[in-house]
Amino acid sequence: MRLPPAVRAAALTAVGGNRLQKEFAWMSWAGTVWRLEGASGVVYVKRAHHLEGERDRTVWLAGRLPVPEVLGLFQGFGDDWLLTSAMPGTPLSDRSLGWEPSRVARRLGEILREVHATDATGCPFGERRPGYVLLHGDYCLPNVLVQDGGAFSGLIDVGGAGLGDPEDDLAAGVWTLQYNFGPGYAREFLDAYG
């Protein structure tokens, strides 16, 4: 699959040089994602229908939580194409961290507590109700990045972010732990969340 010319041009501008040195694509339920590397950096391109919401949420979250910088939203081949900066860190789902599942579960809970404590004043996504907090909206291990021994470094795939019931993200956290490690880690996750 090739990139639309406008997407390729914007990616080349962002990573420097006149050609992309490495291209890698993978499919997910949310669409296709490309990791593009150039002379001076890395960017990501996501292809799916209706990415305006993810763009808008990512822009709104910037400065509140560590999220990628939006570099552009394009249309081509019947889809939207969202170009973002790379984020430092490693997804919590990545086995290269060398962490035991218990440590992953605890860190996932601690980070979610931080996300839910983020000031959501003026959030235009979702509705304001008593007990509602800022949600990630797809809180799973691949979407949470850490670095330097576990320091929280970023969130990706924030297209579902907005105000909502914290139990939505908590349920997603329990699900992702069970999906990745099997049963037995929900209590550590929930205890770490508080």
Secondary structure, DSSP 8 states (H G I E B T S, - for coil): ----HHHHHHHHHHH-SSS-SEEEEEEETTEEEEEEEETTEEEEEEEES--HHHHHHHHHHBTTB----EEEEEEETTEEEEEEE--SSEETT-GGG---HHHHHHHHHHHHHHHHTS--TT--SS---TT-EEE-SS--GGGEEEETTTEEEEE---TT-EEE-HHHHHHHHHHHHHHHH-SS-HHHHHHHH-
